[in-house]
Amino acid sequence: MSSIKKLVIGGAQLGLPFYGITNKKSELDRDEIKKIFDTANDFKIGYVDTARDYGLSEQVLGEMFEFSESEIKIVTKLSSLDNCDDGCDQALVRKLVLKSIKTSKRLLKRPLDCLMLHRADHFWRWDGEVWKTLLSLQAEGSLNYLGVSVQTPLEPEMLLHDPKIKVFQLPFNILDWRWSYLVDKILAEKRKRHFLVHVRSSLLQGLLASNDLSLWAKANCDDPVCHIDWLRAIAYEMGR
């Protein structure tokens, strides 16, 4: 069977009720999730992406993988540390980082293939204490690859040259051209060193595959028919 290792399973919907603008279910049942991962294993999908803040997602994944010999790699994210303001004590920040990692490992029941910052600004905030803690754990052998989840093109542009960052995760879809100017810079850096770029929200939580005008309105789109017609035309032109 062919391999599609470059696909990543998004883990948010595994743990968050009603996640996704087109989602009408409160949660996936365990049988559905098992079918998803059986198929993923058959096709050798490379990664599953989750986070400490994705509700029950890590727990569900831990249950799926506990008795499985799956080769799917786990990418998870630190807690978003939303309760820490800019004046938060560095010792407390370190304690919260260690607690987040310990909890993720306990729930997932296996080593973390990649641990990412949930917020890019955590690289700098609190005098860099979060990133310093991760580097010290990596040096001890407690962590494997490190990465960062970004929101805007400026964030990866500022962090692209850090050799310790092995995975960048960014939101991108066919309607979003904010990232275009970064392509050449990313490719130039990839010629110097190995790192991965994971794209999330490629279908805008399913919106780009939907013809429901009310959902487009919910996403604050003023002219959904224009977008839907263009997407349909592109799909026809590309034979998709």
N, C-alpha and C positions, 0 to 999 in steps of 0.2 A: 504494500500500500504506500502511496506517495506521502512524502513528508511536507508539512506546511509549518516549519519551525518558526517562521517569522510572524505568525499570528500570536496574539496575546489575549487570553480570556480576561475580561473585565470582572472583577470580583465585587464591585459595589452592590450590585443587585442581589448578590447572594446573602447579604446581611442587612440591607436597608429596606424597610417597607415602602412600596410604591416608588422605588427609585426609577427615574427616567420619565421624560415628559410623555412618552407613548405607553407607558406601563400601566396596565389596569389591574394587576395583581398585587396583593399586599406583600407576598413573598413567594419564592419558589419552594415547592416541596422537595423533600430529600430524593425521591425517585427521579424527578426531573433533573436535579443537579447531578445525580449519578449518571444519567444518560448523557448529559453534557460532557462529563469527564471521561466516560467510556469512549465516546466519539473522539474527544481530544487526544486520548491515549492512542487510539487506533491510527489517527493521522499524525501522531507525533508533534502536536502543537507544542511550541517551545516554552511558553510562560503563562502564569496566571498572576494578575496584578491585584493586590488587596491593600489594606491599610488598617492601622489600629483604630481609626475613626469610622470604619465601615460597618458599624453595628456588630452583627454576629458573623461577619464574613470570615474572619480568621478561624473562628470556632468551627464553622461549617467545613472549611477547607481542611482543617485538622482531622475532622471526622472522615472526610473523603479519602485522605491520604494515609490514614493511620495503618490500614491493612493493605495498602496498595504499593506496588513497585513502580509507580509512575515516575517517568523521567522529566515531567513538567517542572520547570524551575519556578520558585516562589519569589516574587518581588513584593515586598510590603513597605509601608511607610510609617515613620514615627508618628506619634501623637502630634496633632497640630498645635499643642501647647497653648490653646486659646486662653487659658486661665492665667498665663504669665504676661504681665505688662512689661514695658521696657525697663522698669526699675527692679525687676525680679532678681533675687539673689542668685549668683552663679552656682552656688552649691545646691540650691533648690532645683535649678534648671538641670544640672547634672543628674540629680536624684530622679527627676521626672523622666529624663531620657533613658536611664537605666531601667526604670520601672516599665516604660513602654516596651523596650526590647525584651525584657524578661517575660512580660505578658504575651507578646507575640510568639515567642519561642514555645511557651507553655501551651498556647492554644493551637498552634500549627503542628506541634509535635515533631518538628524536624528542623534542621538548620536553615537559616535564612540565606538564600542564594544571593539576594541583593536587598539592602536596606536603603531606603531613600528618605530624604527630607521631604516632609509634606508641604512645606513652605520654603521657597528659595531664600527668603530673607533670614531664615534660621541659620544660614551659612555665616551671616555677619552679626546678627542680634546677640545681645548679652555677651559682647566682646568675643564672639565666636565660640562660646562655651559648648554649644551643641556639636559643632563640627570637630572641635578639639576632643570631645568625649568619644565621638565615633572613630576618630583616627587612633586614639589610644587603644580602644577595643580591637580595632583592626590589627594594630601592631602586636597585640597579645594573642591574636589568632581567634578571637571570639566572633569576629564578623568577616564576611567575605567581601563582595563588591559593595561599593557605596554609590548612591545616585541622588538625583534631585528632581522633584516634580516642579515644573515651572508654569507660569500663567501668561507671561508676556514675552515678546522677543528680546527685550532688554535683559531679562534674567539669564537666559543661556549665553547671550553674547558676553556678559560679564564673567560667567563661570566657565566658559568653553575651554580655557587653557589650563584649568586645574587638572593635573594628571590623575588625581585620586578619584575624580568623578568618572565612573565607568558607564553610567546610564543616565540619560536625560529623558524625562517624560514630558511631552508637551501636547496641548490640545490643538488639533488641526483637522480641517475638513475642506472639501472642494470649494466652498464659498469663502474661505478664510485665507486671504492673501497677505496677511500681516508678516508672515514668516519668510516671504520670498527672498528678501535681501540677505537672509542668513544662510541660504543654501550653499553658496560658494564658500562661506567661512567654515561651515560645518564640514564640507567635503575636504577643504584644505587641512583642517585639524585631523580628520580621519586618516589622511595620508601620513600623518606624523605618529599617530598612536591609535590603539584600538579602544573604541567605546561604542555604545549602542544608543540609538534614538528610538524611543517607544512613543507611538502616537496614540492618544486617547481621544474619545468623542469624535471619531471619524464620521459617524452618521448622526452626530448631535443627539445622542440618546434615542436614535430611531427616527427623529424628525425628518431627516432628508429622504427617508424611504416612505414617508406618509403623505397622503393626499388630503388629510383632514385639515381643512382651513382653520378650524377652531383651535387646533393645536399650534399651528403657525402663529395665530393671533396671540395665543398664550405665551409664545416665545418672542413677542413684541416685534413681529415681522409685519411691516405696513403693506407689502405687496406680495403675498404668498403665491398667487397665481403665476406671477412672472417667474419666480424662483422654481416652482414646480414644473412649469412648461420648459424652462431651460434645462433642468435636470433630466426631464423625460427626453428631450431632444439629444442631449449628450449621451444618455444611455443608449438610445437608438443608434446614434452615429458610431459609438464604440462597440456595438453589438453585445451590450451587457443587459 
